């Protein structure tokens, strides 16, 4: 998943840092070598990239995507599913044969994400006996196509259940053997009707393959809390601390104070992370309260105009805005917290350390026409340049063609 790095030393000049004002950023071998006023002048021979005085920020990270589902770029398709989760799953299955290839649709969305400043994506990819590994192979092709422009991490996702469709467990193992990075799961109570059974299978595969788990938990109320508790208590014995993510965890947004505190503290102690998309009609997990208790919270777009939702643009600044809106964030500090969920915290969750704007950090960054991080989140203005591993991959919200 590691991006190709440039061998040419480059400098992004004349950009504004939230900490240091107007600076240059010197980059070598895909890493920030130096940052400061006039830093490029001390290193002759650099390839200079003009920053036009725009604000520079660490690259955006989409920590929860479904690249294989998107309808982006197609003529408008009215939403056809009912209001419940299983209706959405079945509607999507019926629509699959009518859609253009996964590769074509996913590539269109990846291009949009890069142009907005996203430098890493974790995507869930459907795996089931009906489609086998077809979607995985398509996303592997997309990952290779965009290597060096964005990092793509793949979760083998059993959307139709782990136990209810015979053969799914073996397909999940095969997906990991063929290039998926993590193991997914979904709502053990609502989808499989068997909490212990699904977790037994997932943890056995994860331990055998040496991979982490990212499990969709939409279930509300007591069922949702019981799922998180059962998941959490298995993490440390399995040696998976820091490598297990709860996707959504809506139950945390409506939990009683004592239940929330107990669950959040257990997640923090076990090293269980949470990713949220900040949208939808379900209760939103309290981002600040979770982070204050030591839980790593990051963000993702989830679906972008797909059979599950007609909304979404692929812009993680828009997602940070929605997360802020639903969380009641108004201060600059709170908006910066939402940005962190869409950038540094996501990079940490994906195992990409040193994501920032300091010497030694990965040279993954973008510029935006805003005075502050808070303004960037609130207004989602135009992007200037997007830099991946020290080279420009997008400019003025269009991909660079000569890479």
N, C-alpha and C positions, 0 to 999 in steps of 0.2 A: 504494500500500500504506500510505500515511501515514494514521494515525488522525485523525479529526475532533477538534479541540481545543476545550475549553470556554472560553467568554469570561468566565466568572464566576471571580473569585479565590476560592480555597478554602484551607482549612487542615485538615490532619489533626493533631489535637491529642492530647496525652497518649499518646504512643507511645514505645517504648524503642528507641534506636539502639544497635547493638553498639559504636559508637565514643563516643557522647556521653551515654548514659543517657537519662533522660526528656526528650523534646523535642516541639516542634511543627514541622510541615512546611508551609510556606506555598507554594502553587502558583498560578502565573498563566500563562495561555496554554499550558497543557499542559506547563509546565516548572517545576522546583523553583526558587522564588525565594529562599527563606530556610529554614534549618533550625537549630534550637537551642532551649534551654530558654525557654519563654514567648514564642517568636517570633511567635505569632499575636496576642499582646496589643499588639504595636507596630503592628499593621495593622488598624484598626477596619473593620467592614463586611464582613469575610470570612464566607463560608459555612463553618461549622465542622463537621467530621466527627469524632466521638468515637472515639478509638483504644483506649480501655479498658485502657491500660497494656500492650498486647501488643507483641511484637517486630515492628519494621518492617523489611522486606527489599526489595531491588529485584525487580521482576517476574520471574517464571519465563519461560524461553524454551524452547520445544520445537523443537529444531533439526532433527528428522527424524521426520516423521509420514507416515501414509498415511490421510488422512481419507476417501478414497473406498472403502476396504476394510472399515472397521469394521462389526462386528455388534452394537455396544453398543446396548442397549435392546431387542434382539430376544429371543425365547425361546432358551434354551440350545441351541446347535447343536454336536453332537460334532465333534471335529476329524476330518476325512476324508482329508487328504493323507498321502502316504507320508513317509519320512524325508528324501528328497532334494529339492533346490531345484526341479528341473523338475517334480516331482510336485505341489509346492505351486502353481506357476504354472498348471499345467493344471487342477488341482482348482478353483482360484479362477475360471478361465474358465468351467468348467461350472456353477458355482454362481451366477454373475452374474444369469442370467435369473430366478432364483427369489427374489431379494432385493428388499426395498423400495427405493425410489429412493435414489440416492447422496446427493441433497440432504437427505433426511430423516435418513439414518444419520449423515452427516457433521455436520449441525447438532446432533444429540444429543451427539456427542463434543466439538464445539467448546464447547457450553454447559458440559459437565463440566470441560473444561480451564480455561475462564475462572474458574469457581467455585473451582478449586484455586489460582488465582493466576497463571496463564499469561497473559502480555500480548502474546506474539508466537509464531507458529508458522511453520515451513517445512514444507510438505507436498508430497510427491511424488504426482503424479496420472497414472494409467495412460493411455498413448496407444498405440494400435495399430490396424491396419486393420479389426479386427473391431468395435471400439467407436468408432473415429474420435475425435472431440473431445467425445463425450458426457459423459465424466467431468469434463473440464476445464470445460465449461459449467456443470455442477452445482456445482463448487467455486467458480467465479467468482460464482455466485449466493449461495453461502454466505458468501463473502468480503464481498460487498456487504451482506448481511443483518447481519453482525456488525461492520461498519465502525464505528470509534469505541469498540469493546469489546475488540478484539484485532486485531493486524496479522497478515495471512496472506500468506505468500510462497509462490509455486507453482513447482514444478519439473515440467517436461514429461518424464515418465518412461516410457521404452520397455521395460517389464518383459519383454516377449516377445522382445526383441532389436532391434537396429538394422538388421542386415543380413539376418537369416533370414526376415523377413516383408516382402515387397515393398511399397513405398509408405510405410514407417514414417518414413523420413528427411523426406519432404515433409510428412507430418503433424506432425512435430516443429517444422518451420519455421512451419507454420500455427498451431500451438498458441502459439508465441512471439508471432506476429502478433496473436493474439486475446486475449492477456492473461497468459500464463505468464511468469514472471520469469527462470527459469533453465532450462538444458538438462540433462537427465539421461542416464544411460547405465547399462549393466549388464554385468558379467563378460565382457569381450571373448573370453576363451578358452572359458569354459564354455558361454556362451549362443550367441555368434556364431561361435566357432571361428576368429576372425580379429582379433588384437590391433590390428595396424596399420590394417586396414580400418575397424573401428569408430571408432578415434580419429581417423582422417582425416575421417570424416563429422562427428563431433561437433565437432572444432575448426573445421572449415569453416563449420558452421552458427553456432557461437558467435561466431566473428569477424565473420561477415556480419551477424548480428543484434545484436552488441554486448552479449552476455550472458555470465554466468558458467556454470560447469559443476558439477554435483553428481552424481557417478557412484557407483553401488553396486558395490563390489568385495568379494565374499564369498570369492573363490578363495583357497585355502590354498597354503602352500609356495612353491615357485619360481615357479609361475604368478602367484600374487598379487603377489609382490615384483616380477616382471617387468612386471606391469600398472602398478603404482605408479611404477616407474622410467620406463617409456615415457610415462606421463601427465605426470610431473613435468618431464621434459626438454623438453616442448612448451610449458609454461606461460609462461615468460618471453618466448620468441620470439613468442608469440601476444599478448603484452601483457595477460595474464590473472593476473598475480601478485596474490594475495589474493582471487581470485574463483573458485578451483577447490577443491572439497571432495571428499575421499574418504569415502564413507559405509561404515562398518564396518571395512574394512582388517584383517580377522581375521589375515591372514598376519603382521602385525607382532607379534602376541601369541605367536608360536611361532618367530620368526626367531632365527637364531644371532646372538650379540652383534655380530660384525663386519657382518653383513648389516643388522641393525637400525640400527646407528649410521650406516652409509652411507646407508640409505634415509631415515632421519629427518633427517639433516643436509641431504640433497638437498631434501626437502620444505620444511624451514625456509627454505633459501636461495631456493627458487622461490616461497615464499608459498602452499604447498598446505596446506589445513586438513584436519582429520579430525573426523568426528562419530561418536560411539559410543552405543549404547543400553545397554551394560553388562549385557546379559542373554544368554540362550541358552547352548548347549553349546560354542560355538566359542571358541578362544583370545581373550582380551580384550587389545586393544592396551594397552601399559603407559602409562597416562595421565600419571603424573608424569615418567617418563623422556622421553616425547615433549615435554611442556611444558618440561622442563629444557633440551632441545635446540632450543627455539624454535618448536615446532609449536603452532599454536592448536588446542586440543582442546575440543570442546563436546559437548553431549549431546542426545538426543531419545528419545521414547517408542518410536519405530518403530511396529510394529503394536500396536493396542489391541483385543484380542478380535476377531480376524478369521480368515479362512481359513488364515492362516499360523501363528497362535498363539492359544490360548485365554486367554492372560494379558493383564494390563495394565488400568490404571484411568484413565489420562489425567493422573495426578498426577506432575509433574516432581520433587517432593520424594521421592516413592517411587522414581523413576528414579535420583536422586542417591544414595539409600540403596543401591540395587542395584549401582550403579557402585562405591560404597565397599566394599560387601560383597565383590564379586568382585575388587576391587583389593587387598584386605587392609588397607583404611584403618581406623584405630582412633582416632588422635589428633584433637583438635578442629581442628588445622590441616589435616589431610588431609580431614576431612569438609567443611571450608570450601572446599577445592579442588574437591571434587565438586559443591558448591553453585555455585561459580563456573562450572563446566562447564554447569550447568543454568540460568544466568542471564546474567552479564555477558559471558562468552566467546561464548555463543550469540547475544546481541545484536550483538556485534562481527562475528560471522560473517555475520549477516543484513544488515550494513551500517547498523546502528542504533547510532551512537556515543553517548557520554554516557549510559550506562546505569548508574545508581548512585543514591546518596543524598547528592549534593552539589549546591549551587546551580549551576544551568545544566544539570543532568541532566534527562532526560525524566521526567515525573511518572508513571511506571509502577511501581507498588509494591503490596505486600500486607502484611497483618499476620497473625501466627501466634502461637499460645499456646505459646511456648517461651522459655527464658531466653537461649539462644544459637543461632547458626547451626548448630552441631554437633548440638544437641538437636533442632532442627527437621528436620535430615536424618535423624537416627537414629530419631525417633519419629513423624514426619509428623502432627503434631497438627492440630486444627481450625484453619481459617482465619477471620480476622475480616472485614476489608474488603479488597476488591481495587480498586485505583484505576488507571484507564487515562487518560492525558493529563489528569490532574487531577480526574477525577470518578469517583465510586463506580460500579462496574459489577457488583459482587457483594458480598453480605454473608452471613456465616454459611454459606458454601458453597452459596448460592443466588443466581441472577442477579437483579439489580435489574430490575424490570419497567418502572418509570417513568423512562426515560432521556431 
